[in-house]
């Protein structure tokens, strides 16, 4: 990592020099205010005293503009982690399991998996790149400690890059910049790093956040490195993704948790199984969650209700595996709570509900009216207003960015 810092220092210094004076006045007072608040809060200081770091887990999300190679990079990370058997037939973009995702070739729903690298479990969450599905990104950032910001080696930062980076910086997540697709003809990685630095500055990033580590990679070829030489064989990169994995282990913060505190787990996503029913996904914030455990479910400011955990799962090697218990800092899935909703807290007696998840208001409004076309009813399977309402109601259960309001004639 020292070598990486030495490699990046000249480039950062070259770009930062003309901007330092402009940003100093803008950031100084705000940074001082934030630090003063952090020191002045005794409750937070007392809670922090009980926190311990888990060295065996890292939680990351991969964020980027659409079609900058997130899912393809995850494919290579899974393949090089020996997740699949040598004789196993593996589809491309294996994380895009939804039928519509396969048809469109894009990621719509955030999905998580996990790989093990040198004894450390790395939970990986693949997120959508379209601004239309930005609510998915905002939601999953609550589960991770750091993000891999993928930037195309030709296009550089794009509109959705700005959106997802802004959310990561607001939540103070550690950002590792991955300049992807360096093997494409016409790639310009140095320019991409400079423009990414400009983007950090324009979003009001702190000086510490602007000193982001950089990895160069080709997700399609499964190669990466801390430096790139477009004229050298293999672009001066390693033959594998080990430099990327090492960067994740060394740069992404270890989860700071309190394993002795009462259980707290914020539900950030929902899945469904034909046999197990509704499955809640989230990160265990404190304590330990166990099979057959009696728990409470609630949100701040409302009465809690009782429940009982059925089964507990973790994501390992692209499969959901049953486990007896999961400790704080890890991501898990649980079954047995048929009425659980996104944003609710699963907790033990004595624990308080965590702040619920909020996302930006919807930006597109649609009105569904009766079809007056002469071709009405001639094609399609579910075409009545009742069918459409049922489908929208099901989507409301897992999509916090969606709002459905009844019309005047509903």
Phi, psi and omega in degrees: 000329176296322178297321179296318180298321179293323180293321186277339187304312182299317182295316181295318180297321182296320182278325187286332186306309181288347185258345188300314183295322181293322185277338186299312181295325185287323188263337189303307183295320182294317180297319179296320180296318180295317180295321180297318179296319182296320181286328188280348184268101183291330180296316179294322180296320179293320179294321181295334181294335181268358184278143174233155181266137175263114183278349187263005184221141168227140180240118183228152171241145177257117184236149181182172170290158182300139175068026173264005168101024182297305186293325177295321177295320178298321176306312181293322178296320178294316182296318182281350175268009178061037178289324183257151175291157182296329181261013183273132177281121184241128177286155170287151184050058186296336180286337178278079187270342180290143182302317180293325178296318179294322181292316184273340182074025180229165175265130180247317181253138176288139181221150182236152175214185180209145175230161178246126181230116180051045176082000180250129178278127179246109174279124185242129177243120177269130186241160177289156177255344179285139177298334180298334183248029182298333178300327177298319182292312180303322184292313187284342179296340176291342184267348191244165178254344180204166181227149168261113179267105180276133178229130180295135185290349176253310186285327185075194180297137180239176185307315181289333174302316180297317183297308184291325178293320178301317180294319180295319180291322178298325179271004178059042177275143176291130184248124172251119182275127177245111176277103188263161177064039178291347180277355180286145178293132181089009180294147183222073187298323180297317178297322181296318179297318180296315180291329175294321176299317177300323179295317177304314182297317182292337178270004177076030179293150177287167179300322179295319180293328180288343178271057185281142174286152183233137172234137176258139186205163166231105181297328181293318180271348179071040180234155181201168179185163180276349176217158183227142175224104186295341181267349182273158175301137180060022178062022180074014182259162174290162181280003183214188182260017180301319176301325178291314178299317179299320179296320178297313182296319187276329188258324181287129183301145174288144178299129176260116190224163173241099184284343182270348182284164175298152183301134170219127178215122179269125180282119183247351179203159178231145175229172180220138178235136183299333183258326185261349180079212183290136180238127180262136180242145178178180179255135177284112183280325181207154177073204182223138177254136187229159173297146176060021182276136175279129185223175173240152180233133180188176175229159181301137176084004180229159178290143178270160177235159183273155177201174179219128179292134175272285179234155179240135182232153167237161177262118183220125177054045176064021177227154176266115186246137179288142180212153184287321183207157178226131182271168181300142180100345181257161179257136183215174175232145181227148177240161177110000179241087188292340183251012182292145181231156177297137180096348178275156180254129171268123188214162175263169177303136179095350180261154178258147178294144179280156177304134183289165184279135174236142177232167181295155180295149178302147182250351181237132179245133179232144177243128179259115180246171175295137181283113180262008182290149176294345179265008183301133176080000183274345177211163182096155183258313180248098189238353181276161181297328178296317178297318180294319179297318179300319180293319178294323178296321177294322180292328179298332182295333185235355183244101181286342181277358184254138173231135180237124180239136179291146178279181182296329185257009184287000000 
